[in-house]
């Protein structure tokens, strides 16, 4: 295929069986969120660019990762690079501040960032997230983190490790920021290019550097600057998580990459990704909705998880595929097999069937690539007694039964 017709760099075609596994993950995520009381919200794939500019001028999203275009009406639009800002906009625009608080929302869909393509980092990726609006209490943070843990466990992963930190609030963070700047300015000539840039634009991101680790390890610890409220909030959150059976480790270098976070930041870790890598993360962002013309005080906390990364760490893609059934026919019984296949679909079974009028041998060869169970229609048993032959390919077993017994038999197999 000519290069100009191929899929864009940094994207992927999601083919079966991965596509069905991704669909299973979607169902698990939304079902788990529903159990916690979260309602599904779908926002547009593109928003007015101003919505995402509010996440912070110094973030990678705003600086160089946005897919932005101007439509024929002259409106500046951006493909959705992350879910939180879009949800915040929907919360404000739809008057959810007037609903009983807290408001619990979850979302699932594609995100777009023009990142450098690498393993598990795509320019279009799929994200599931949850957001809780209307509570400043540590119980809200704990519920969101517990939902995140419950979701990955429901997908088949072992109990995750919660890496946690607090980046303070408007009362205590300025003092820490000043101390951090003073420390890093004393090492300015030793810093990598990214850190020299962050020194002027987003000093907290200096702690996120994977290059200047020795300098970072000696930096001031924000814990020593927490105000009384931030210290109490963090202590109560840890107590709630540990009382709920979760393993929590404080990571003093955890700051997250977006400017809107305040107080709680967290990451959900998995051992297969190494000591510092995370499956996904989130935190508290009490001021974000306010920057989108929301109420003056709009507390919120949430997370977003990339589904491609989740799938990558599932052992053997640890999801059971749906049991598929193939309806084959002996030549001359094509119409009977076709009608039976449709009947079984209406009963809720996933069905494949031959549409090429191939020989039975060719159909069975095709079925071995698609299915677990084969139902053979035709021959004397069908003509005289309306009986079918059912072959279990996995167990290498077969039996003959009246067609009216077929649905109950298949139901007990599923």
N, C-alpha and C positions, 0 to 999 in steps of 0.2 A: 504494500500500500504506500502511496506517495506520502511523504512526510507531512505535507500541509493538510492531509486528511486524517492524520492520526490524532488520538486524544491529546489534550494539552498536557504539557510537562507538569508533573506534580499531582496528576489526577489518576484515577484507576477505574477500570470496569470491574464491578463486583459481580462475579459469576457464581452460579451454583457449584458446590453446596455452601460456599461462604455467604451468599446472599440470604439463604434460608436461616443460617446461623445468626446473621445480623438481625434478621426479623425476630428470631427468638429472643435475642438480647433486648430488642426494643420492647417486646411484650413483657419480659421480666422486669425491666426498669420501670415501665409505666404501672404495672400491677403492684410493684413494691411501693412506689410513691403513693398510689391510691390507698394502700393499706395504712399509710401514715397520714392520710387526709389531704393529699396534694391533688389539685385539679390540673388537668392537662391544658396548656395554653399554646396556641400556634400563632407566632408572629410572622410578618412578611419576610421573605428571604432578603429583600433589600429595604433599607430605611433611608430617610434623609440623612445626609452625611453628618449633620450637626449632632445627631444622637450619639454617634461613636466618637466624635471629637471630644465629647465630655468625659471619656474614660481617662483622658490625660494626654496633653500634648507631647510628653516625653516618652510615651510608650511605643514599642515597636509597631503595634497595630496602627497607630496614627502616623508615625513617621514614614514607614515604607512598606507596610504589609497590606494596605487596603486595596480592594478592587473598587475603584470609584469611576463613575461615569456621569455625564450630563444627558438627560433625556431630551426629547424634541421640544419639550416645554421649558427647557432651561433649568430644570430642577437638578441640584447636585445630589446624587444618590450613591450609596455604598452597599455592596453585597455584604450581608451579615458576617462579620468576622468573629463574633462571640455572642453568647446569648443573654448575658446579664443586662447590658445596656438596653437591649430591645425589650426585655421583660419589664425593666424599670419604666421605659417609655409607655408600655401598655398599661402598667399599673396606674400611672398618672393620668393618661389620656382617657381611660375608661372609668375614672372616678372610684377606683378600688379603695382609696383611702376612706371613703364613706361607708364601706362595707364593714361588717363585724371583723375586728382584728383578733389574732393575726390572719393574714391572707397567705395561703399556701398554694404555690404554683409550681408546675414542672413543665418541661419542654423537651422536644426531641426533633432533631433535624440537621440539615447540612450547614456548615460554616465555611467561610472562604477567607484564606489569608495567603498572600503571595510570599510565602516563606521559602527558604532554600530547601529544595526537596531532599529528603534523607529518609532513613528507615523510620517507619511509623509516623512520618510528618508529611502530610499531604496538603496541597493547596485547596482542595475541597475535602473536608472530613466531616464525620457525623458526630454530633454531641448530644448527650443527655444531661439535663441539669435540673436543679430544684432551687427554688427561692422562697424564703419566708419573710414577709413584710409585717411590720407593726409591733415588734417586740425588741426591747433592748436587753432583755434578761439572758443570762447564760443558758437557761433552759432552751431557748430558741437555737442557740449555737449547737448545743448538745443534740437536739433533735435532728438538725440538718446533718451533722456528722454521723449520727447513728443511722440515719436513712442511707447515707453514702456507703457505710459499712455493710448494712443489710442488703443493699443492691448488689454489690460485688459478690457477697456470699451466695445470694440467690442465683447468681450466674455461674457458680461452681468454683469460686476461688476460696482459699482458706481464710480464716479470720485475719483481717489486715491490721497493719500497724498504723496508728494515727500519729503523724508528726505535727506538732502544735507549737504556736508561738503567738505572742501579742505584739503588735507594732505600735501600741499606745494610741492616744487620742490627741485632740487638739490642745489639751492642757499640758501633757507631758512630752509629746513627740518633738515639739520645736527645740526643747533643751537637748534632747538626744541627737537630733539632726545637727545642731551646732557642734556638739562634741564629736560626732562622727566626721563632719567636715574638717574640723581642726586636726583630727588624727590622720585622715587621708591626705590632706594638704601637705602634711609633713613627709608623706611618702609619694608625692605626686609624680616625681620623675621615675619611680619604679613601676608605675601602673601600666597595664595594657591600654591599648587605644580605646576600647569600649569603656573602661573604667574612667579614663580621663574625660570622656564625654559625659558619663553619668555624674561625675563630680559636680558638673555645673547644672545638670538638668534633673536628676533623680537620685540623690545620694543613697537612699535606702537600697537601691538596686545594686550598689557596690557589694553588698553582702551576698548577692546572688552569683557573683563571679566565680567561674570554674578555673580561672587562670591564676589570679593573684591570691592563692589560697593562704599562703603564709602571712601575708599582710592582713587578710580578712580574719584569720584566726586570732589575731592580737587586737582586733578592733574593740571598742567599747561595747558592752552588752546592754541592749535596751532594757533588760530586766531591772537593771540598776537605776533606771530613770522612770519606771512606771509610777504614775500617781496612785493614790490609795484606791480609787475606783477601778482602775485598770488591773491592779494587782488582785483585788477582790474578785473581779469578774473572771480573771484567768484561773484563780484557785477554785472557784465554785464550778467552773466548766470542767476542769480536770477531775474534780470529785464526782461530778455527775457521770462522766464517761467511764471512770474506773468502777463506780458503783453499778454501771450497766454492763460490766464485764469486758470493757475494751482496754487494750494496751496503748498507753499514751507515752510519747517521748517528746520532751521539749527540744526544739531545734532553734538555737539562737540566731541562725543565719537564714531562717525562713522568712521571706518578706513578700513573696508573690510578685508578679510582673506588672500589675495594673495599678494606676495611681489612686483608684477609688477606695482601696481597702483601709479599714480602721479597726483597731483592736485585734480580734481573732483572725488568724490566718492558719490554714491547715493543709496538709497533704496526706493522701492515702497511699501507703507504700506497699510494694510487693517485692519479696526477696529476689525474684528472677531479674529485676531491673537494677540491682546493685544498691549500695548504701545510700546514694544521694538521689537517685532517680525516683520519680513518683508516677503512680498510675494517673492521678489527677489531683486537683486541689480546689480550694475555695476559701471563703472567709466572710467577714462582716464588712458592709459598706453602707454605713448609716447616712452618708451625704449624697449618694449618687442620684436618687430620685429628686432631691432638692435641686440639683443642677439641671434637671429636666423640667423645671417649673412645677415640681411637686410641693407638698407641704413643707414647711420650714424644717420640721423634724420628721424624718421618715426612716426609721431603723430597718435594716434588712440584712439577711445573711443567706448564703447559698453556695453552690458548687456547680462545676461543669466537668463531665468526664467524656473523653474521646473514646468512641466505641471501637475504633480500629486498634487502639492500644490495649483495651480490655481483651479483645478477641485474641490478640497476639500472645497473651500470657496464660490463656486457658490451655491446660494440658490436653493435647490431642484435640484442641478446639472443643473442650469438654462440654459439648451439648449433644444430646441425643437427637439424631435426625428423625423427622416424621416417618412412620412406617408407610411406604408407598406400595400401591397395589397395581398390578398389570393385568388387564383383561385381554386374554388372547382368544383366538378362534381357530377352529378347524375349518378349512376351506368350505365355503357354502353357508357358513353361519355368521358372516360378517355383520349383518344387520342385527341379529340377536345379541352379539357381543357388544355392538355399539349401544344398543338400548340398555343393556345391563350396566354398562359403564356409566351411563348418564344417571341411571337409578341410584347406583352406589354413590356417585358424587352428591346427589341430592340428600342422601343419608349422612353426608359429612365425611366421606372417605376421600383421601387423595388418590386419584386414579390416573394411570396412563393406559392407553390402548392403541392398537395398531391402526393406522390410517392408510397404509400402503398395500393392503391385501397381500402380504407376504405369506410364505409357507409357515406352518407351525414351528418348524425348526428355526427359521429365521426370527420369528417372534420371540421364541424362548431365549435366543441369543441376545436379542435386544432387551428383553425383560431382565436378564442377569446384570445388565449395566444400569438399570433404572430402579429396580424394585426389590422388595423382600418376599412378596407374595405374588403368585401368578394364579389367576382363575382361567381355566380353559373351558370354553363354550363350544358345543357341537358334538357330532358323532351320535352313535346309537343311544348313549345314556341321556343325552339332551333330547333327542327326537322322541324317545319312548317315555321317559320318566321326568323330563325337565330337571335333570341332575347336572351339576358342574363338578369339575375336578379342581381342587385347591392344592397348589404346591407351595410349601414353605422352603424357599431356597436356602435360607440360613441353616435350617435343621435337616435339610435334604429329606423331607417327609411330604407325603401327599395323601389326600383322602377325597372320596366322592360323597357328595351330599345333595339333597334337594335344594333348589334355588331359594325356596322360602326360608331355609335354615342359614343362608349365607350371611345375612346382616348380623344376627346374634353371634355367630361364630367369629366374624371379623371384629366385632365389638370387644369380645373377650381377649382378643390378641393385642388390642391397642392399649 
